[in-house]
Amino acid sequence: ARRADVDAFAAQVFNCYVAARIRAGHFEDDLRGDVQTRLGVPGGREARPVATGPSLGGGHEGPAAASPSGIFEAEALAPVGSAAAALMDARRGGRRAARLHCADLRVMQGADGVLLNFSLPDGCDPRALVREFTKPGDR
């Protein structure tokens, strides 16, 4: 259970980082210094570069500290404080794509409710996209 709790906390930190980018108006923008990865959808267009966010843990490498991206990330993660430092010994870190465009998304009425049809790059969790449709709140 400890490992699941640590991974869940790291995922929450990542989600807070992405939410901070959205609030600051930087979700669609690439900040100078962003660490990027390339994502592509199987059978689709070529992979394209996208900004990444922190998946905290040992070996985690962020953007250059003095870059606009590094400054933004440090400010976004500041509320986590020393709790983030505890992740460094508890799990292996890295970077995750901070945004994902789902160009082939189709939403249809099914016999038992709503049916979502979409493609994601390898390694992406489809539950994360589905959760965006099931969150309570103003929509």
Salt bridges, closest charged atoms under 4 A:
ASP7 OD2 - ARG3 NE 3.07
ASP7 OD1 - ARG91 NE 2.98
GLU28 OE1 - HIS101 NE2 3.51
ASP29 OD2 - HIS26 ND1 3.86
ASP30 OD1 - ARG99 NH2 2.70
ASP34 OD2 - ARG21 NH2 3.06
GLU73 OE2 - HIS60 NE2 3.79
GLU73 OE1 - ARG95 NH2 2.94
ASP125 OD2 - ARG127 NH2 2.79
GLU132 OE2 - LYS135 NZ 3.04
